[in-house]
Amino acid sequence: MTIMTIMFRCLMCGENLTVDDVQSGEQTECSKCGADVLVPAASASSSAPVLRRGVSAVGVRSSSTKSVFRSKRKEQNRAEAAGEEFDGRGFEGQSLWKVLIGIGVSLIVMFVIYVGYLAIPPSRVPLADAEATAIMLDVQSTNWGTYLGGQCDAIDKINDVMTYVRNEATYEEVFFDLQRLNDIIHLPVVAKQEDMEEMEFMVVSKMMSNRQIAGNRHMRKHLERLRDSNPKLAQRMISDISIFKVVTQAGP
């Protein structure tokens, strides 16, 4: 008895399969996607009906992908009933296009959400009395490191408050906080550098200097942002708050 082979394609993934003809009418597992498919009666270029989807390569499919496979199965049944040859490769292209369109729509939605998020105005950062007092005590400390830390804290807080400023109205809301921090920065220096050992002084001064430079750069960016949108307001703030004038004159 000569054993013949039956060649057919898996409907789920399009893989070409070959089995012995004795398995005709039985089910077999696709070697690529793991789906259970029905072996046709003879060699066929059409795809075999799927009895169970595989897990490893198929996984969970979206509704659009499922609709493509339903259409593919329907067209296969029609072709077999009419005695025509069924070619399922066109459906694979449809599936790919639907996936690409879905990705494109998702990206557009994400972009719209991101733009909407950027359009939300920032919340005001308040300066509590306790926080202002703590910064003032540090600036008036006799310890040089604590003094420098207080100066940097004041600058950082100014930048936090400045994030809220968008126009004259928001500036008026935070004017008192900015003026208070500005006055703290310009308090007379009580600390003495000589009270620190040379090595400690060099380390602390270097660390605080870098922090202050970063804070001043951030402050200039706030003023540049306002100068681009409202030059009169930016100039008014530089006149009102002396630390702004010092920072702009110092340059980058």
Residue pairs with C-beta under 8 A, 6 or more apart in sequence:
3 20
3 21
3 22
4 20
4 21
5 18
5 19
5 20
5 21
5 43
6 18
6 19
6 20
6 21
6 23
6 24
6 39
6 40
6 42
6 43
6 44
7 16
7 17
7 18
7 43
7 44
8 16
8 17
8 37
8 39
8 40
8 43
8 44
8 45
8 46
8 47
8 48
9 15
9 16
9 17
9 45
9 46
9 47
9 48
9 88
10 17
10 30
10 32
10 33
10 35
10 37
10 47
10 48
10 50
11 35
11 37
11 47
11 48
11 49
11 50
11 69
11 72
11 73
11 76
11 88
12 30
12 33
12 35
12 37
12 50
12 53
12 54
12 58
12 69
13 30
13 32
13 33
13 35
13 57
13 58
14 47
14 88
14 89
14 92
15 30
15 31
15 32
15 33
17 28
17 30
17 31
17 37
17 48
19 28
19 39
21 42
23 39
24 39
24 40
24 41
24 42
25 38
25 39
25 41
26 38
26 39
27 36
27 37
27 38
27 39
27 51
28 36
28 37
28 39
29 35
29 36
29 37
29 54
30 36
30 37
30 54
32 57
33 53
33 54
33 56
33 57
33 58
34 54
34 55
34 56
34 57
34 58
35 50
35 51
35 52
35 53
35 54
35 58
36 50
36 51
36 52
36 54
37 48
37 49
37 50
37 51
38 48
38 49
38 50
38 51
39 48
40 46
40 48
45 85
45 86
45 87
46 76
46 79
46 80
46 85
46 86
46 87
46 88
47 72
47 76
47 86
47 88
49 73
49 76
50 73
61 69
62 99
62 102
64 95
64 98
64 99
64 102
65 95
65 98
65 99
68 91
68 94
68 95
68 98
69 91
69 95
71 91
71 94
72 88
72 91
75 86
75 88
75 91
76 86
76 88
79 85
79 86
80 86
121 166
122 163
122 164
123 164
124 161
124 164
124 170
124 173
124 174
125 160
125 161
125 163
125 164
126 177
127 157
127 161
127 177
127 180
127 181
131 157
132 180
132 181
132 184
135 150
135 153
135 154
135 157
135 181
135 184
136 150
136 184
136 187
137 150
138 146
138 147
138 149
138 150
138 153
139 147
139 150
139 151
139 154
139 184
139 185
139 187
140 147
140 150
140 187
140 190
141 147
141 150
141 190
141 191
142 190
142 191
142 192
142 195
143 191
143 195
143 196
144 191
144 192
144 193
144 195
144 196
144 201
144 204
145 196
145 200
145 204
145 208
146 191
147 189
147 190
147 191
148 204
148 205
148 208
148 212
149 208
150 184
151 185
151 208
151 212
152 208
152 211
152 212
152 215
154 181
154 184
154 185
155 185
155 212
155 215
155 216
155 219
155 243
156 215
157 181
158 178
158 181
158 182
158 215
158 219
158 243
159 215
159 218
159 219
159 222
161 174
161 177
161 178
161 181
162 174
162 178
162 219
162 222
163 222
164 170
164 173
164 174
165 171
165 174
165 222
165 226
165 237
166 229
167 230
167 233
168 230
168 233
171 233
171 236
171 237
175 240
178 237
178 240
178 241
179 240
179 241
181 243
182 241
182 242
182 243
185 243
186 242
186 243
193 201
196 204
216 247
216 250
217 252
219 243
219 244
219 247
220 247
220 248
220 252
223 234
223 237
223 238
223 244
223 247
223 248
226 233
226 234
226 237
227 234
227 235
237 244
238 244
238 245
238 248
239 245
